[in-house]
Amino acid sequence: MLPFVPTPPSDPIANELHAVRRSLDALTERVDQLTQENQRLHQQLELSQQARTDLVAQCEHLISMLADSRKELRAAKGEANG
């Protein structure tokens, strides 16, 4: 049988270093999560900006078509009255 070996007293500095290490590990994990979230949000923003650009182009095209239609309608009315 092994003789009784007392547990050495806890070293406060070692305990503090372990606590700092755990805190750094948790912070590193959180920064990694935030980095991934930031990348995802940037991708969403880029897609939203592309969609907005497409919508603006479509609206401008529709406005142009409306203006052309009005001109044609006025010209048709002018021919019908003339």
C-alpha positions in Angstrom: 0.0 0.0 0.0 1.2 3.5 -0.8 1.9 5.8 2.0 -0.3 8.8 2.5 0.9 11.8 0.5 -0.7 15.1 1.4 -2.1 17.3 -1.3 0.1 20.3 -1.7 -1.7 23.5 -0.9 -3.1 25.4 -3.8 -0.8 27.9 -5.3 -2.8 31.2 -5.6 -0.8 32.3 -8.5 -1.3 29.1 -10.4 -5.0 29.3 -9.6 -5.2 32.8 -10.9 -3.3 31.8 -14.1 -5.7 29.0 -14.7 -8.6 31.4 -14.3 -7.0 33.8 -16.7 -6.5 31.0 -19.2 -10.1 29.9 -18.9 -11.2 33.5 -19.4 -9.0 33.9 -22.5 -10.3 30.6 -23.9 -13.9 31.8 -23.5 -13.0 35.2 -25.0 -11.3 33.5 -28.0 -14.3 31.4 -28.6 -16.6 34.4 -28.4 -14.4 36.4 -30.8 -14.5 33.5 -33.2 -18.3 33.4 -33.0 -18.6 37.1 -33.5 -16.2 36.9 -36.5 -18.4 34.3 -38.1 -21.5 36.3 -37.4 -19.9 39.4 -38.9 -19.0 37.5 -42.1 -22.5 36.2 -42.4 -23.9 39.7 -41.9 -21.6 41.1 -44.5 -22.8 38.5 -47.0 -26.4 39.4 -46.2 -25.6 43.0 -46.7 -24.0 42.4 -50.0 -27.0 40.4 -51.2 -29.3 43.1 -50.0 -27.3 45.8 -51.8 -27.4 43.7 -55.0 -31.2 43.2 -54.7 -31.6 47.0 -54.1 -29.6 47.8 -57.2 -31.7 45.4 -59.2 -34.9 46.9 -57.9 -33.8 50.4 -58.7 -32.9 49.4 -62.2 -36.3 47.7 -62.6 -38.1 50.8 -61.3 -36.2 53.1 -63.6 -37.1 50.8 -66.5 -40.8 50.8 -65.5 -40.8 54.6 -65.2 -39.2 54.9 -68.7 -41.8 52.5 -70.1 -44.6 54.5 -68.4 -43.2 57.7 -70.0 -43.1 56.1 -73.4 -46.7 54.8 -73.0 -47.9 58.3 -72.0 -46.3 59.8 -75.1 -47.8 57.1 -77.3 -51.2 57.7 -75.7 -51.0 61.4 -76.2 -49.9 60.9 -79.8 -52.9 58.5 -80.3 -55.3 61.0 -78.8 -53.9 63.8 -81.0 -54.3 61.7 -84.1 -57.9 60.8 -83.1 -58.7 64.5 -82.5 -56.9 65.7 -85.6 
